[in-house]
C-alpha cells in the first residue's frame, strides 16, 4: 500500500466516495489497520447495520435533520464496510453494489428511464412495481407467493409484508371488523393459554395475537413499526414527567408506589392534551 497516496485521499477535505472507500480500506488493512475493524465479519457487523437503519428512522421521526445527515453517513459506512469485506473475500466490490442498484432502479422505472409514459398515479406505480418484483423473483425460481420476503426484517414489518403478499392473491379479510373479531378471539386464547399451557405455547399464542394486530394496522394503512416507535417515545416522555414530579417532591420511583405514579401519569397525559389544544 502506498501510504502517502492513501493519506492524500484520506485527509482530503472533499466528501467523496473515493475518500470514504479509502478510509475503509485503511481500517481493514491487515498490517496498518484498526484491530477491531480487522477482526469483524459480515455476521458481527450486521447488527450494527440494522441499528444504524433504525437511528435513521428515529432522526426522521423527530425531524432532527442535522442528526439525519450524520445517521445517513453512518448507514452509508455500513454498506461500505460490507462491500470491503466482500471484496476481500472475492465476492464483489462496492462498484458492483452501486451498479446492481442502479440497474435495478432503471429496470423498475421504465416510465422514467424508458419509452413508457408516466401519466398514471402513484398507486398504479406501486402495482407495477410489484409486478416487476414478481417477475424478478420468478427469474430467481422464487415462484411461491411468500418467497423472497426477507427473514431478517423486524417481525412486525415482515408480518405486514407477508400479509400483503397473501392479500394480492385474495387471502385477506375484506373489512377491519373481521380483523378486530380475530383480535378478540386471539386475546381470549392467550388468556386461556396463560392459565393452562406451557410457556412455549403461550409464546405461540402471543405471536398469533401480534400477527393479527399487524394485520389490523395494515388494514388501517398504519405502519406498525412507526406506530410502536411513536408510542415508545410517548411512554418515555410521560414516564420522565412522572419521575420529574417525584423528584420535585423529594422522592423517586423506587420510593413511590403504583397508585402515586399512576396519578402522576394521568396528570402528565392531561398536561400533554392541554398543551396540544393550546398549539391548535
C-alpha positions in Angstrom: 0.0 0.0 0.0 1.3 3.5 -0.9 0.6 5.2 2.4 1.5 8.7 1.1 -1.1 8.4 -1.8 -3.6 6.9 0.6 -3.0 9.7 3.2 -3.6 12.3 0.5 -7.1 10.8 -0.2 -7.9 10.1 3.5 -7.1 13.6 4.6 -8.7 15.3 1.6 -11.3 17.9 2.7 -13.6 16.6 -0.1 -16.6 14.5 1.0 -16.3 12.0 -1.9 -17.0 8.3 -2.1 -13.4 7.7 -3.1 -12.3 9.2 0.3 -14.8 7.0 2.2 -13.8 3.9 0.4 -10.1 4.6 1.0 -10.8 5.1 4.7 -12.5 1.7 4.9 -9.6 0.1 3.1 -7.2 1.6 5.6 -9.3 0.5 8.5 -9.3 -3.1 7.2 -5.6 -3.2 6.2 -4.2 -6.4 7.8 -1.0 -4.6 9.0 -1.8 -0.9 9.2 -5.5 -1.0 10.0 -7.6 -0.9 13.2 -7.5 -4.2 15.2 -11.3 -4.0 15.9 -12.2 -3.4 12.2 -9.9 -6.1 11.0 -11.5 -8.8 13.2 -15.1 -8.1 12.1 -17.1 -10.2 9.6 -20.5 -10.0 8.0 -22.3 -11.6 11.0 -20.7 -9.3 13.6 -21.4 -6.1 11.5 -25.0 -6.9 10.6 -26.5 -5.9 14.0 -24.8 -2.5 13.6 -26.2 -2.1 10.1 -29.7 -2.8 11.5 -29.1 -0.4 14.4 -28.0 2.4 12.1 -31.1 2.0 9.9 -33.3 2.4 13.0 -31.3 5.5 14.0 -32.0 7.0 10.6 -35.7 6.3 11.1 -35.5 7.8 14.6 -33.9 11.1 13.3 -36.6 11.4 10.6 -39.4 10.7 13.2 -38.0 13.6 15.4 -37.3 15.9 12.5 -33.7 16.1 13.6 -32.2 17.0 10.2 -28.6 17.7 11.3 -28.7 14.3 13.0 -30.2 12.7 9.9 -27.2 13.8 7.9 -24.9 12.1 10.4 -27.0 9.0 10.7 -27.2 8.6 6.9 -23.4 8.8 6.8 -23.3 6.0 9.5 -25.7 3.9 7.4 -23.6 4.5 4.2 -20.5 3.5 6.1 -22.2 0.1 6.9 -22.7 -0.5 3.2 -19.0 0.4 2.6 -17.9 -1.9 5.4 -19.8 -4.9 4.0 -18.6 -4.2 0.5 -15.0 -4.0 1.6 -15.3 -7.4 3.4 -17.0 -8.8 0.2 -14.1 -7.5 -1.9 -11.5 -9.1 0.4 -13.4 -12.4 0.1 -13.6 -12.2 -3.7 -17.4 -11.9 -3.8 -17.9 -8.4 -5.3 -16.8 -4.7 -5.0 -18.6 -1.6 -3.9 -18.8 -0.6 -7.6 -20.7 -3.8 -8.2 -23.2 -2.8 -5.4 -23.7 0.6 -7.0 -24.1 -0.9 -10.4 -26.6 -3.5 -9.2 -28.9 -0.9 -7.5 -28.6 1.4 -10.5 -29.6 -1.4 -12.9 -32.5 -2.3 -10.6 -33.8 1.2 -10.4 -33.6 1.7 -14.2 -35.3 -1.6 -14.8 -38.1 -0.9 -12.3 -38.9 2.6 -13.6 -39.4 2.2 -17.4 -41.8 5.1 -17.2 -38.9 7.3 -16.2 -35.9 5.8 -18.0 -37.6 4.1 -20.9 -40.1 4.8 -23.5 -43.3 4.4 -21.4 -45.2 7.5 -20.3 -45.7 8.4 -16.7 -49.2 9.6 -16.8 -50.5 7.4 -14.0 -50.9 7.6 -10.3 -48.5 6.7 -7.5 -50.8 3.8 -6.5 -50.7 2.4 -10.1 -46.9 2.6 -9.9 -46.9 0.6 -6.7 -48.9 -2.1 -8.5 -46.5 -2.0 -11.5 -43.5 -2.2 -9.1 -44.9 -5.3 -7.5 -45.4 -6.9 -10.9 -41.7 -6.2 -11.8 -40.5 -7.6 -8.5 -42.7 -10.7 -9.0 -41.0 -11.2 -12.4 -37.6 -10.8 -10.8 -38.5 -13.4 -8.1 -39.7 -15.8 -10.8 -36.3 -15.4 -12.6 -34.7 -16.5 -9.4 -37.0 -19.5 -9.1 -38.9 -17.9 -6.2 -42.3 -19.0 -7.5 -44.3 -19.3 -4.3 -46.4 -16.4 -3.2 -44.4 -15.8 0.0 -41.0 -16.4 -1.4 -38.4 -13.6 -1.1 -39.8 -11.8 2.0 -36.6 -11.2 3.9 -36.2 -13.2 7.1 -34.0 -10.5 8.7 -36.8 -7.9 8.7 -38.2 -6.7 12.1 -41.0 -9.2 12.9 -43.9 -6.7 12.7 -42.7 -5.3 9.4 -42.2 -8.9 8.0 -45.7 -9.8 9.2 -47.2 -6.9 7.2 -45.2 -7.8 4.1 -46.3 -11.5 4.3 -49.9 -10.4 4.7 -49.7 -8.0 1.7 -48.4 -10.8 -0.5 -51.2 -13.1 0.6 -53.7 -10.3 0.1 -52.7 -9.9 -3.5 -53.9 -13.4 -4.3 -57.2 -12.9 -2.4 -56.2 -14.3 1.0 -57.4 -11.5 3.2 -60.3 -10.3 5.3 -62.5 -7.8 3.4 -63.1 -5.5 6.4 -61.5 -4.3 9.6 -64.4 -5.7 11.6 -63.4 -9.2 10.9 -59.8 -8.4 11.8 -61.0 -7.0 15.1 -63.1 -10.1 15.8 -60.0 -12.2 15.2 -58.0 -10.0 17.7 -60.7 -10.7 20.3 -60.5 -14.4 19.6 -56.8 -14.5 19.8 -56.8 -12.4 23.0 -59.1 -15.0 24.6 -56.9 -17.8 23.5 -53.9 -16.1 25.0 -55.7 -15.7 28.4 -56.6 -19.4 28.3 -53.0 -20.3 27.4 -51.7 -18.3 30.3 -53.6 -20.5 32.7 -53.3 -23.9 31.1 -50.5 -24.2 28.6 -46.7 -24.3 28.6 -44.6 -21.1 28.2 -43.7 -22.2 24.7 -47.4 -22.4 23.8 -48.1 -19.0 25.5 -45.4 -17.5 23.3 -47.1 -19.1 20.2 -50.4 -17.6 21.2 -48.8 -14.2 21.8 -47.3 -14.4 18.3 -50.7 -15.1 16.8 -52.1 -12.0 18.5 -49.3 -9.8 17.4 -49.7 -11.1 13.8 -53.4 -10.1 13.8 -52.7 -6.7 15.3 -50.2 -6.2 12.5 -52.9 -7.1 10.1 -55.2 -4.5 11.6 -52.5 -1.9 11.2 -52.2 -2.9 7.5 -56.0 -2.5 7.0 -55.9 0.9 8.7 -52.9 1.9 6.5 -50.7 2.3 9.6 -47.1 1.3 9.8 -47.0 -0.8 13.0 -43.2 -0.2 13.4 -43.7 3.5 13.2 -46.7 3.4 15.5 -44.9 1.4 18.1 -41.8 3.7 17.9 -44.1 6.7 18.4 -45.7 5.0 21.5 -42.3 4.1 22.9 -41.3 7.8 22.7 -44.6 8.8 24.3 -44.0 6.3 27.1 -40.5 7.7 27.8 -41.8 11.2 27.7 -44.6 10.6 30.2 -42.6 8.4 32.5 -39.9 11.1 32.6 -42.6 13.5 33.6 -43.7 11.2 36.4 -40.1 10.9 37.6 -39.6 14.7 37.4 -42.7 15.2 39.5 -41.4 12.7 42.1 -38.0 14.4 42.2 -39.7 17.7 42.7 -41.4 16.2 45.8 -38.0 14.9 47.1 -38.9 11.3 46.1 -38.2 8.8 43.3 -39.9 5.9 41.5 -38.2 3.5 43.8 -39.7 5.3 46.9 -43.1 5.6 45.3 -45.9 3.2 44.7 -48.2 2.3 41.7 -51.1 4.4 42.8 -49.0 7.6 43.2 -47.1 7.0 39.9 -50.4 6.2 38.1 -51.9 9.5 39.3 -48.8 11.4 38.1 -49.0 9.6 34.8 -52.6 10.7 34.3 -51.5 14.3 35.2 -48.7 14.1 32.6 -51.2 12.8 30.0 -53.7 15.6 30.7 -50.9 18.2 30.5 -49.9 16.9 27.1 -53.5 17.1 25.9 -53.9 20.6 27.1 -50.6 21.7 25.5 -51.8 20.1 22.3 -55.1 22.1 22.4 -53.1 25.3 23.0 -51.0 24.6 19.9 -54.1 24.0 17.9 
